[in-house]
Amino acid sequence: MLEARHTAGAKRYKYLRRILKFRQMDFEFALWQMLYLCVAPQRVYRNFHYRKQTKDQWARDDPAFLVLLSFWLCASSLGFAIVLQLSVMGMIKLLLWVIFVDCIGVGLMVATLLWFIANKYLQTQKSDQEVEWGYAFDVHLNAFFPLLIILHVIQLFFIHPLIDKEWFMSRLFGNTLWLIALGYYLYITFLGYSSLPFLRHTVVLLYPAMLIILTFYIVSLPVGWNFTQGLMWFYRYRVGHYV
């Protein structure tokens, strides 16, 4: 490894040190990334290649994306709290749960698991590179954003008039949104690892998980399992505060 290459700890320290320096963040580019993650995620990962060539790291060095994602988490959680008719304290608890459990907690587990699998089993034989843990977490954040928009923004407009009913069409529409959101999460995650030139057989990160999700989706329709109603019940149970 070249001496000029920063250690992972130094890179993370530099990243965290910039998180409150808003004037140094490129919010316009972060918004561009969010847009293309929803319509053409391949273009986002081309930029990661450029960063590797110019800054010798795959992971983001600008926290602007994380700051904007935090804004979307807050706004969507507020919308969900209104739909669930939560109290102010309940809304705060929901916000904390969504940020620190749904996004960061799950992200830490998923990123660490895939980082380990990629470095342990998916490396090409001649490669002297490794997947950076920071990059693995960036892949999770990339995949999480479209999922958040589908399930915590778009879905909100259909919960009361359609999804939160006992109709078959309610389950079909709501569960299909979940299928699209989770499928998109898996696809963007797959793109993140398949774009690394020193990994092989990355398709194993996509197909098995997608098969499991499809199985749950197909089974849920005839048995009457409404994913969104389950999520609403869970959030109310965790928060425990109504208006």
ChimeraX commands (.cxc) that place a marker at each C-alpha (Angstrom):
marker #1 position 0.00,0.00,0.00 radius 0.5
marker #1 position 1.33,3.42,-0.91 radius 0.5
marker #1 position 2.56,5.58,1.96 radius 0.5
marker #1 position 0.58,8.52,0.64 radius 0.5
marker #1 position -2.66,6.61,1.02 radius 0.5
marker #1 position -4.61,7.76,4.06 radius 0.5
marker #1 position -5.59,5.27,6.69 radius 0.5
marker #1 position -9.27,4.49,7.09 radius 0.5
marker #1 position -9.29,6.24,10.46 radius 0.5
marker #1 position -7.78,9.41,9.04 radius 0.5
marker #1 position -10.34,9.46,6.23 radius 0.5
marker #1 position -13.26,9.06,8.64 radius 0.5
marker #1 position -11.84,11.79,10.91 radius 0.5
marker #1 position -11.57,14.18,7.97 radius 0.5
marker #1 position -15.12,13.30,6.91 radius 0.5
marker #1 position -16.61,13.87,10.37 radius 0.5
marker #1 position -14.65,17.11,10.82 radius 0.5
marker #1 position -16.38,18.54,7.75 radius 0.5
marker #1 position -19.91,17.56,8.81 radius 0.5
marker #1 position -20.67,20.97,10.36 radius 0.5
marker #1 position -18.83,23.02,7.74 radius 0.5
marker #1 position -21.78,23.62,5.45 radius 0.5
marker #1 position -20.00,26.11,3.23 radius 0.5
marker #1 position -17.51,23.43,2.21 radius 0.5
marker #1 position -20.23,20.96,1.19 radius 0.5
marker #1 position -21.40,20.49,-2.38 radius 0.5
marker #1 position -25.16,20.24,-1.85 radius 0.5
marker #1 position -25.90,20.69,-5.55 radius 0.5
marker #1 position -23.91,17.58,-6.40 radius 0.5
marker #1 position -25.51,15.66,-3.51 radius 0.5
marker #1 position -28.95,16.55,-4.88 radius 0.5
marker #1 position -27.83,15.36,-8.31 radius 0.5
marker #1 position -26.83,12.04,-6.77 radius 0.5
marker #1 position -30.19,11.68,-5.01 radius 0.5
marker #1 position -32.05,12.35,-8.24 radius 0.5
marker #1 position -30.05,9.84,-10.25 radius 0.5
marker #1 position -30.24,7.21,-7.54 radius 0.5
marker #1 position -33.96,7.18,-8.27 radius 0.5
marker #1 position -33.78,7.23,-12.08 radius 0.5
marker #1 position -30.31,6.02,-13.19 radius 0.5
marker #1 position -28.20,4.77,-10.24 radius 0.5
marker #1 position -25.41,3.52,-12.55 radius 0.5
marker #1 position -24.39,7.12,-13.20 radius 0.5
marker #1 position -23.82,7.73,-9.48 radius 0.5
marker #1 position -21.30,4.92,-9.20 radius 0.5
marker #1 position -19.30,6.28,-12.14 radius 0.5
marker #1 position -18.50,9.23,-9.90 radius 0.5
marker #1 position -17.15,6.85,-7.26 radius 0.5
marker #1 position -14.63,5.61,-9.86 radius 0.5
marker #1 position -13.58,9.21,-10.52 radius 0.5
marker #1 position -13.11,9.82,-6.79 radius 0.5
marker #1 position -10.87,6.75,-6.54 radius 0.5
marker #1 position -8.70,8.04,-9.38 radius 0.5
marker #1 position -8.41,11.58,-8.02 radius 0.5
marker #1 position -8.53,11.14,-4.22 radius 0.5
marker #1 position -7.46,7.49,-3.80 radius 0.5
marker #1 position -10.61,6.43,-1.98 radius 0.5
marker #1 position -13.94,4.92,-2.96 radius 0.5
marker #1 position -15.99,6.33,-0.07 radius 0.5
marker #1 position -17.44,9.85,-0.03 radius 0.5
marker #1 position -15.30,12.58,1.48 radius 0.5
marker #1 position -18.12,15.17,1.42 radius 0.5
marker #1 position -20.88,14.75,4.06 radius 0.5
marker #1 position -23.41,16.78,2.01 radius 0.5
marker #1 position -25.29,13.62,0.99 radius 0.5
marker #1 position -25.60,12.52,4.62 radius 0.5
marker #1 position -26.83,15.97,5.68 radius 0.5
marker #1 position -29.51,16.02,2.97 radius 0.5
marker #1 position -30.52,12.46,3.80 radius 0.5
marker #1 position -30.97,13.55,7.42 radius 0.5
marker #1 position -33.31,16.29,6.23 radius 0.5
marker #1 position -35.39,13.76,4.26 radius 0.5
marker #1 position -35.49,11.47,7.30 radius 0.5
marker #1 position -36.82,14.29,9.47 radius 0.5
marker #1 position -39.39,15.47,6.91 radius 0.5
marker #1 position -40.69,11.98,6.12 radius 0.5
marker #1 position -40.85,11.04,9.81 radius 0.5
marker #1 position -42.93,14.16,10.46 radius 0.5
marker #1 position -45.29,13.08,7.69 radius 0.5
marker #1 position -45.51,9.56,9.08 radius 0.5
marker #1 position -46.19,10.92,12.57 radius 0.5
marker #1 position -49.09,12.99,11.21 radius 0.5
marker #1 position -50.55,9.97,9.42 radius 0.5
marker #1 position -50.21,7.87,12.58 radius 0.5
marker #1 position -51.69,10.72,14.66 radius 0.5
marker #1 position -48.81,10.68,17.13 radius 0.5
marker #1 position -48.23,13.16,19.93 radius 0.5
marker #1 position -45.23,15.49,19.88 radius 0.5
marker #1 position -43.28,13.12,22.10 radius 0.5
marker #1 position -44.33,10.22,19.89 radius 0.5
marker #1 position -43.12,12.10,16.82 radius 0.5
marker #1 position -39.71,12.69,18.44 radius 0.5
marker #1 position -39.44,9.01,19.37 radius 0.5
marker #1 position -40.40,7.99,15.84 radius 0.5
marker #1 position -37.78,10.33,14.37 radius 0.5
marker #1 position -35.07,8.93,16.63 radius 0.5
marker #1 position -36.11,5.36,15.79 radius 0.5
marker #1 position -36.08,5.98,12.04 radius 0.5
marker #1 position -32.67,7.69,12.12 radius 0.5
marker #1 position -30.76,5.57,14.62 radius 0.5
marker #1 position -32.38,2.16,14.06 radius 0.5
marker #1 position -33.94,2.00,10.58 radius 0.5
marker #1 position -31.19,3.95,8.81 radius 0.5
marker #1 position -27.99,3.88,10.86 radius 0.5
marker #1 position -28.45,0.72,12.94 radius 0.5
marker #1 position -29.59,-1.47,10.06 radius 0.5
marker #1 position -27.03,0.21,7.84 radius 0.5
marker #1 position -24.16,-0.63,10.18 radius 0.5
marker #1 position -25.18,-4.29,10.20 radius 0.5
marker #1 position -25.78,-4.57,6.46 radius 0.5
marker #1 position -22.63,-2.63,5.52 radius 0.5
marker #1 position -20.44,-4.65,7.89 radius 0.5
marker #1 position -21.88,-7.98,6.70 radius 0.5
marker #1 position -21.45,-7.16,3.00 radius 0.5
marker #1 position -18.03,-5.60,3.60 radius 0.5
marker #1 position -16.91,-8.86,5.23 radius 0.5
marker #1 position -18.44,-11.06,2.50 radius 0.5
marker #1 position -16.95,-8.94,-0.30 radius 0.5
marker #1 position -13.44,-8.92,1.14 radius 0.5
marker #1 position -13.53,-12.56,2.26 radius 0.5
marker #1 position -15.24,-14.32,-0.65 radius 0.5
marker #1 position -15.67,-12.03,-3.67 radius 0.5
marker #1 position -12.11,-10.79,-4.22 radius 0.5
marker #1 position -10.36,-11.62,-7.49 radius 0.5
marker #1 position -7.28,-13.74,-6.94 radius 0.5
marker #1 position -4.82,-11.11,-8.16 radius 0.5
marker #1 position -6.35,-8.17,-6.32 radius 0.5
marker #1 position -4.38,-6.25,-3.70 radius 0.5
marker #1 position -7.30,-3.91,-2.94 radius 0.5
marker #1 position -10.04,-4.19,-0.35 radius 0.5
marker #1 position -13.55,-2.82,-0.05 radius 0.5
marker #1 position -13.45,0.18,2.28 radius 0.5
marker #1 position -15.95,-0.05,5.12 radius 0.5
marker #1 position -16.86,3.58,4.49 radius 0.5
marker #1 position -17.71,2.70,0.91 radius 0.5
marker #1 position -19.90,-0.20,2.08 radius 0.5
marker #1 position -21.82,2.22,4.30 radius 0.5
marker #1 position -22.11,4.70,1.41 radius 0.5
marker #1 position -23.65,1.92,-0.69 radius 0.5
marker #1 position -26.24,1.39,2.05 radius 0.5
marker #1 position -27.05,5.11,2.17 radius 0.5
marker #1 position -27.38,5.18,-1.61 radius 0.5
marker #1 position -29.78,2.25,-1.56 radius 0.5
marker #1 position -31.70,3.56,1.44 radius 0.5
marker #1 position -32.66,6.89,-0.14 radius 0.5
marker #1 position -35.03,5.58,-2.87 radius 0.5
marker #1 position -36.49,3.12,-0.35 radius 0.5
marker #1 position -37.17,6.05,2.00 radius 0.5
marker #1 position -38.84,8.06,-0.75 radius 0.5
marker #1 position -41.11,5.17,-1.77 radius 0.5
marker #1 position -42.12,3.93,1.70 radius 0.5
marker #1 position -41.98,7.12,3.79 radius 0.5
marker #1 position -43.01,9.75,1.26 radius 0.5
marker #1 position -44.98,8.40,-1.72 radius 0.5
marker #1 position -46.77,5.76,0.35 radius 0.5
marker #1 position -48.02,8.35,2.86 radius 0.5
marker #1 position -50.50,9.76,0.32 radius 0.5
marker #1 position -52.17,6.36,-0.10 radius 0.5
marker #1 position -52.28,5.01,3.46 radius 0.5
marker #1 position -55.65,6.38,4.59 radius 0.5
marker #1 position -57.57,6.30,1.30 radius 0.5
marker #1 position -56.36,2.88,0.12 radius 0.5
marker #1 position -53.59,0.93,1.88 radius 0.5
marker #1 position -54.95,0.91,5.44 radius 0.5
marker #1 position -58.03,-1.08,4.46 radius 0.5
marker #1 position -58.92,-4.77,4.60 radius 0.5
marker #1 position -59.35,-5.00,0.84 radius 0.5
marker #1 position -57.28,-7.28,-1.39 radius 0.5
marker #1 position -56.45,-4.26,-3.57 radius 0.5
marker #1 position -55.05,-2.52,-0.47 radius 0.5
marker #1 position -52.64,-5.39,0.18 radius 0.5
marker #1 position -51.74,-5.65,-3.50 radius 0.5
marker #1 position -50.94,-1.95,-3.88 radius 0.5
marker #1 position -49.18,-1.50,-0.53 radius 0.5
marker #1 position -47.14,-4.70,-0.71 radius 0.5
marker #1 position -46.17,-3.91,-4.31 radius 0.5
marker #1 position -44.69,-0.62,-3.09 radius 0.5
marker #1 position -42.65,-2.64,-0.59 radius 0.5
marker #1 position -41.54,-5.01,-3.34 radius 0.5
marker #1 position -40.40,-2.11,-5.51 radius 0.5
marker #1 position -38.64,-0.36,-2.61 radius 0.5
marker #1 position -36.79,-3.44,-1.35 radius 0.5
marker #1 position -36.00,-4.58,-4.89 radius 0.5
marker #1 position -34.52,-1.17,-5.62 radius 0.5
marker #1 position -32.50,-1.33,-2.40 radius 0.5
marker #1 position -31.03,-4.67,-3.46 radius 0.5
marker #1 position -30.37,-3.50,-7.01 radius 0.5
marker #1 position -28.51,-0.34,-5.96 radius 0.5
marker #1 position -26.55,-2.37,-3.41 radius 0.5
marker #1 position -25.62,-4.85,-6.14 radius 0.5
marker #1 position -24.53,-1.99,-8.43 radius 0.5
marker #1 position -22.33,-0.61,-5.67 radius 0.5
marker #1 position -20.32,-3.81,-5.34 radius 0.5
marker #1 position -20.41,-4.89,-8.98 radius 0.5
marker #1 position -18.87,-1.53,-9.96 radius 0.5
marker #1 position -15.68,-2.38,-8.04 radius 0.5
marker #1 position -13.23,-3.88,-10.57 radius 0.5
marker #1 position -11.54,-6.14,-8.03 radius 0.5
marker #1 position -14.69,-8.06,-7.04 radius 0.5
marker #1 position -16.28,-10.99,-8.86 radius 0.5
marker #1 position -19.53,-12.97,-8.65 radius 0.5
marker #1 position -21.27,-10.02,-6.99 radius 0.5
marker #1 position -24.59,-11.28,-8.36 radius 0.5
marker #1 position -24.77,-13.52,-5.26 radius 0.5
marker #1 position -25.63,-10.35,-3.33 radius 0.5
marker #1 position -28.73,-9.84,-5.48 radius 0.5
marker #1 position -30.48,-13.06,-6.46 radius 0.5
marker #1 position -30.86,-14.95,-3.14 radius 0.5
marker #1 position -32.23,-11.92,-1.26 radius 0.5
marker #1 position -34.51,-11.01,-4.17 radius 0.5
marker #1 position -35.91,-14.55,-4.21 radius 0.5
marker #1 position -36.72,-14.32,-0.48 radius 0.5
marker #1 position -38.49,-10.97,-0.94 radius 0.5
marker #1 position -40.52,-12.29,-3.89 radius 0.5
marker #1 position -41.54,-15.31,-1.84 radius 0.5
marker #1 position -42.79,-13.13,1.02 radius 0.5
marker #1 position -44.63,-10.90,-1.44 radius 0.5
marker #1 position -46.41,-13.78,-3.17 radius 0.5
marker #1 position -47.34,-15.48,0.10 radius 0.5
marker #1 position -48.56,-12.24,1.71 radius 0.5
marker #1 position -51.36,-11.63,-0.77 radius 0.5
marker #1 position -53.52,-14.74,-0.20 radius 0.5
marker #1 position -52.86,-14.92,3.57 radius 0.5
marker #1 position -53.93,-11.30,4.17 radius 0.5
marker #1 position -50.59,-9.88,5.33 radius 0.5
marker #1 position -50.50,-6.12,4.75 radius 0.5
marker #1 position -46.87,-4.99,5.20 radius 0.5
marker #1 position -47.76,-1.34,5.71 radius 0.5
marker #1 position -50.35,-2.09,8.39 radius 0.5
marker #1 position -47.71,-4.17,10.14 radius 0.5
marker #1 position -45.23,-1.29,9.99 radius 0.5
marker #1 position -47.82,1.16,11.34 radius 0.5
marker #1 position -48.67,-1.17,14.22 radius 0.5
marker #1 position -44.97,-1.63,15.00 radius 0.5
marker #1 position -44.25,2.11,15.01 radius 0.5
marker #1 position -47.23,2.77,17.27 radius 0.5
marker #1 position -46.08,-0.03,19.60 radius 0.5
marker #1 position -42.52,1.33,19.77 radius 0.5
marker #1 position -43.62,4.94,20.24 radius 0.5
marker #1 position -46.67,4.40,22.43 radius 0.5
marker #1 position -47.98,7.98,22.20 radius 0.5
marker #1 position -51.07,9.15,20.36 radius 0.5
marker #1 position -52.56,12.60,19.98 radius 0.5
marker link #1:1,2 radius 0.2
marker link #1:2,3 radius 0.2
marker link #1:3,4 radius 0.2
marker link #1:4,5 radius 0.2
marker link #1:5,6 radius 0.2
marker link #1:6,7 radius 0.2
marker link #1:7,8 radius 0.2
marker link #1:8,9 radius 0.2
marker link #1:9,10 radius 0.2
marker link #1:10,11 radius 0.2
marker link #1:11,12 radius 0.2
marker link #1:12,13 radius 0.2
marker link #1:13,14 radius 0.2
marker link #1:14,15 radius 0.2
marker link #1:15,16 radius 0.2
marker link #1:16,17 radius 0.2
marker link #1:17,18 radius 0.2
marker link #1:18,19 radius 0.2
marker link #1:19,20 radius 0.2
marker link #1:20,21 radius 0.2
marker link #1:21,22 radius 0.2
marker link #1:22,23 radius 0.2
marker link #1:23,24 radius 0.2
marker link #1:24,25 radius 0.2
marker link #1:25,26 radius 0.2
marker link #1:26,27 radius 0.2
marker link #1:27,28 radius 0.2
marker link #1:28,29 radius 0.2
marker link #1:29,30 radius 0.2
marker link #1:30,31 radius 0.2
marker link #1:31,32 radius 0.2
marker link #1:32,33 radius 0.2
marker link #1:33,34 radius 0.2
marker link #1:34,35 radius 0.2
marker link #1:35,36 radius 0.2
marker link #1:36,37 radius 0.2
marker link #1:37,38 radius 0.2
marker link #1:38,39 radius 0.2
marker link #1:39,40 radius 0.2
marker link #1:40,41 radius 0.2
marker link #1:41,42 radius 0.2
marker link #1:42,43 radius 0.2
marker link #1:43,44 radius 0.2
marker link #1:44,45 radius 0.2
marker link #1:45,46 radius 0.2
marker link #1:46,47 radius 0.2
marker link #1:47,48 radius 0.2
marker link #1:48,49 radius 0.2
marker link #1:49,50 radius 0.2
marker link #1:50,51 radius 0.2
marker link #1:51,52 radius 0.2
marker link #1:52,53 radius 0.2
marker link #1:53,54 radius 0.2
marker link #1:54,55 radius 0.2
marker link #1:55,56 radius 0.2
marker link #1:56,57 radius 0.2
marker link #1:57,58 radius 0.2
marker link #1:58,59 radius 0.2
marker link #1:59,60 radius 0.2
marker link #1:60,61 radius 0.2
marker link #1:61,62 radius 0.2
marker link #1:62,63 radius 0.2
marker link #1:63,64 radius 0.2
marker link #1:64,65 radius 0.2
marker link #1:65,66 radius 0.2
marker link #1:66,67 radius 0.2
marker link #1:67,68 radius 0.2
marker link #1:68,69 radius 0.2
marker link #1:69,70 radius 0.2
marker link #1:70,71 radius 0.2
marker link #1:71,72 radius 0.2
marker link #1:72,73 radius 0.2
marker link #1:73,74 radius 0.2
marker link #1:74,75 radius 0.2
marker link #1:75,76 radius 0.2
marker link #1:76,77 radius 0.2
marker link #1:77,78 radius 0.2
marker link #1:78,79 radius 0.2
marker link #1:79,80 radius 0.2
marker link #1:80,81 radius 0.2
marker link #1:81,82 radius 0.2
marker link #1:82,83 radius 0.2
marker link #1:83,84 radius 0.2
marker link #1:84,85 radius 0.2
marker link #1:85,86 radius 0.2
marker link #1:86,87 radius 0.2
marker link #1:87,88 radius 0.2
marker link #1:88,89 radius 0.2
marker link #1:89,90 radius 0.2
marker link #1:90,91 radius 0.2
marker link #1:91,92 radius 0.2
marker link #1:92,93 radius 0.2
marker link #1:93,94 radius 0.2
marker link #1:94,95 radius 0.2
marker link #1:95,96 radius 0.2
marker link #1:96,97 radius 0.2
marker link #1:97,98 radius 0.2
marker link #1:98,99 radius 0.2
marker link #1:99,100 radius 0.2
marker link #1:100,101 radius 0.2
marker link #1:101,102 radius 0.2
marker link #1:102,103 radius 0.2
marker link #1:103,104 radius 0.2
marker link #1:104,105 radius 0.2
marker link #1:105,106 radius 0.2
marker link #1:106,107 radius 0.2
marker link #1:107,108 radius 0.2
marker link #1:108,109 radius 0.2
marker link #1:109,110 radius 0.2
marker link #1:110,111 radius 0.2
marker link #1:111,112 radius 0.2
marker link #1:112,113 radius 0.2
marker link #1:113,114 radius 0.2
marker link #1:114,115 radius 0.2
marker link #1:115,116 radius 0.2
marker link #1:116,117 radius 0.2
marker link #1:117,118 radius 0.2
marker link #1:118,119 radius 0.2
marker link #1:119,120 radius 0.2
marker link #1:120,121 radius 0.2
marker link #1:121,122 radius 0.2
marker link #1:122,123 radius 0.2
marker link #1:123,124 radius 0.2
marker link #1:124,125 radius 0.2
marker link #1:125,126 radius 0.2
marker link #1:126,127 radius 0.2
marker link #1:127,128 radius 0.2
marker link #1:128,129 radius 0.2
marker link #1:129,130 radius 0.2
marker link #1:130,131 radius 0.2
marker link #1:131,132 radius 0.2
marker link #1:132,133 radius 0.2
marker link #1:133,134 radius 0.2
marker link #1:134,135 radius 0.2
marker link #1:135,136 radius 0.2
marker link #1:136,137 radius 0.2
marker link #1:137,138 radius 0.2
marker link #1:138,139 radius 0.2
marker link #1:139,140 radius 0.2
marker link #1:140,141 radius 0.2
marker link #1:141,142 radius 0.2
marker link #1:142,143 radius 0.2
marker link #1:143,144 radius 0.2
marker link #1:144,145 radius 0.2
marker link #1:145,146 radius 0.2
marker link #1:146,147 radius 0.2
marker link #1:147,148 radius 0.2
marker link #1:148,149 radius 0.2
marker link #1:149,150 radius 0.2
marker link #1:150,151 radius 0.2
marker link #1:151,152 radius 0.2
marker link #1:152,153 radius 0.2
marker link #1:153,154 radius 0.2
marker link #1:154,155 radius 0.2
marker link #1:155,156 radius 0.2
marker link #1:156,157 radius 0.2
marker link #1:157,158 radius 0.2
marker link #1:158,159 radius 0.2
marker link #1:159,160 radius 0.2
marker link #1:160,161 radius 0.2
marker link #1:161,162 radius 0.2
marker link #1:162,163 radius 0.2
marker link #1:163,164 radius 0.2
marker link #1:164,165 radius 0.2
marker link #1:165,166 radius 0.2
marker link #1:166,167 radius 0.2
marker link #1:167,168 radius 0.2
marker link #1:168,169 radius 0.2
marker link #1:169,170 radius 0.2
marker link #1:170,171 radius 0.2
marker link #1:171,172 radius 0.2
marker link #1:172,173 radius 0.2
marker link #1:173,174 radius 0.2
marker link #1:174,175 radius 0.2
marker link #1:175,176 radius 0.2
marker link #1:176,177 radius 0.2
marker link #1:177,178 radius 0.2
marker link #1:178,179 radius 0.2
marker link #1:179,180 radius 0.2
marker link #1:180,181 radius 0.2
marker link #1:181,182 radius 0.2
marker link #1:182,183 radius 0.2
marker link #1:183,184 radius 0.2
marker link #1:184,185 radius 0.2
marker link #1:185,186 radius 0.2
marker link #1:186,187 radius 0.2
marker link #1:187,188 radius 0.2
marker link #1:188,189 radius 0.2
marker link #1:189,190 radius 0.2
marker link #1:190,191 radius 0.2
marker link #1:191,192 radius 0.2
marker link #1:192,193 radius 0.2
marker link #1:193,194 radius 0.2
marker link #1:194,195 radius 0.2
marker link #1:195,196 radius 0.2
marker link #1:196,197 radius 0.2
marker link #1:197,198 radius 0.2
marker link #1:198,199 radius 0.2
marker link #1:199,200 radius 0.2
marker link #1:200,201 radius 0.2
marker link #1:201,202 radius 0.2
marker link #1:202,203 radius 0.2
marker link #1:203,204 radius 0.2
marker link #1:204,205 radius 0.2
marker link #1:205,206 radius 0.2
marker link #1:206,207 radius 0.2
marker link #1:207,208 radius 0.2
marker link #1:208,209 radius 0.2
marker link #1:209,210 radius 0.2
marker link #1:210,211 radius 0.2
marker link #1:211,212 radius 0.2
marker link #1:212,213 radius 0.2
marker link #1:213,214 radius 0.2
marker link #1:214,215 radius 0.2
marker link #1:215,216 radius 0.2
marker link #1:216,217 radius 0.2
marker link #1:217,218 radius 0.2
marker link #1:218,219 radius 0.2
marker link #1:219,220 radius 0.2
marker link #1:220,221 radius 0.2
marker link #1:221,222 radius 0.2
marker link #1:222,223 radius 0.2
marker link #1:223,224 radius 0.2
marker link #1:224,225 radius 0.2
marker link #1:225,226 radius 0.2
marker link #1:226,227 radius 0.2
marker link #1:227,228 radius 0.2
marker link #1:228,229 radius 0.2
marker link #1:229,230 radius 0.2
marker link #1:230,231 radius 0.2
marker link #1:231,232 radius 0.2
marker link #1:232,233 radius 0.2
marker link #1:233,234 radius 0.2
marker link #1:234,235 radius 0.2
marker link #1:235,236 radius 0.2
marker link #1:236,237 radius 0.2
marker link #1:237,238 radius 0.2
marker link #1:238,239 radius 0.2
marker link #1:239,240 radius 0.2
marker link #1:240,241 radius 0.2
marker link #1:241,242 radius 0.2
marker link #1:242,243 radius 0.2
view
